[in-house]
C-alpha cells in the first residue's frame, strides 16, 4: 500500500515558539548608534591635546643648531621638528627653516624661503649634523633683512652650548613675534 508523506501538513500545524517583536527596542537602537558614533570618532583621529598649538598667526621659523654638539640626540631633535611641522600643517602656516652650522664652503647657508610644511619636512629629513662648530653670528646676519608676514613664531632648537652671540641671536628671533628655545 502506498501512502503519501504529508510533510507540509505536519509543518503547518507547528506553532512558532520564538516570536520577533514588531519593532526594535529603544535601548538596542541607542546602543547601536553609540557604537557607530564611537567607531566614526576613532577613525577620524581626533586631536586630544589642542593646547599644544603654535602661538602667533604668521609663519613658523625653525632655527636648528646642526653643529657637532647636536649629533648626540639628533633623532630626538628631528622628532621635535616633525611635531612642530605637524602643528604648522594643521594650522596651514608656512614654514621657514634655518641652520646655524656652516657648510663645507665655510659660509652659513641662507634660511629657506617660506614653504609649506610638507616641503619643510623633506628639507628637515635631509639635514644631518655637521662635524664642526656653528656660527650663530653669521646666522643672525641672514635674519637682518628678513621680513615675515603676520605674527611669526620662531623655535630655536639649540644644541645647549652657549656662545658670545647667543643673546643678540635670541633677541633677533624674538623680533619675529615670539620665541621658544628648545634644547
TIMIGU-187932 format. One record per residue (C-alpha): x, y, z; residue in three letters. Coordinates in steps of 0.05 Angstrom, whole numbers, plus 5000, padded with zeros to 4 digits. Layout:
<mivos>
XYZala
...
</mivos>
This chain:
<mivos>
500050005000unk
502750684982unk
501551285027unk
503951985012unk
508052315067unk
504652965088unk
510853375106unk
507754045094unk
501553855132unk
505853685193unk
509654345189unk
503354755183unk
500854515249unk
507154715287unk
506955335330unk
512955805329unk
515755875399unk
520356475385unk
516757095367unk
520057705337unk
517858385363unk
514258865318unk
519659405329unk
526859425356unk
527359635430unk
529560355441unk
535560145484unk
538259695428unk
537760265377unk
541360725426unk
546860215437unk
547860115363unk
548160865349unk
553160965406unk
557660425379unk
557260715308unk
558961415335unk
564961155373unk
567560785312unk
566861425270unk
570561835323unk
576161325327unk
577161325252unk
577162085249unk
583362115295unk
581162705337unk
586363175367unk
586163025441unk
591063565463unk
589564215426unk
593464615478unk
599864465441unk
598364965385unk
603465465360unk
602766185383unk
602066745333unk
598666765266unk
604466815217unk
609666325194unk
613665845236unk
621165985236unk
625265365253unk
632365525272unk
636564905281unk
643464835312unk
646564295269unk
653764305293unk
657663745326unk
654363835394unk
647463685365unk
649462995339unk
648662635406unk
641062665405unk
639562825332unk
633662325324unk
630062665383unk
631363345352unk
628463115285unk
622362835321unk
621363505355unk
621963855287unk
616863385256unk
612063515313unk
612764265302unk
611564165227unk
605263765243unk
602564345284unk
604264845229unk
600864395178unk
594564345220unk
594165105223unk
596065185150unk
602065625167unk
608265695123unk
615065485149unk
622065775143unk
628065335161unk
634865595180unk
641165245205unk
646865545244unk
652865105225unk
656965295164unk
657064875101unk
663464575073unk
664765245039unk
665365585106unk
659066015099unk
652665925139unk
647165745090unk
641566255080unk
634766085110unk
629865765063unk
624266185038unk
617266075063unk
614765395044unk
609164905060unk
610264435119unk
610663835071unk
616564155035unk
619864335101unk
619063615124unk
623163375064unk
628463905077unk
629063715151unk
629562975136unk
635663135093unk
639163525149unk
644963195185unk
649363485240unk
656063755216unk
662663565250unk
664664285264unk
662164845309unk
656665325290unk
656566065277unk
650366405306unk
653167095289unk
653166935215unk
646366615220unk
643767245254unk
646367665196unk
641867275149unk
635767455190unk
637168205190unk
633868305122unk
628167815131unk
621068085136unk
615567595151unk
608067685144unk
603767675206unk
605867495277unk
611166965264unk
613566475317unk
620766245320unk
623065595351unk
630565545363unk
632764825372unk
639264955408unk
644964465419unk
645564715491unk
652365035483unk
652865775497unk
656666275455unk
658167025453unk
652767165400unk
647066795435unk
643667405467unk
643567805402unk
641367195363unk
635567065411unk
633467795410unk
633267795334unk
628967165333unk
624467475386unk
623168065339unk
619267605293unk
613767585344unk
615267015392unk
620966545410unk
621565875443unk
628365575456unk
628664815459unk
634864405476unk
</mivos>
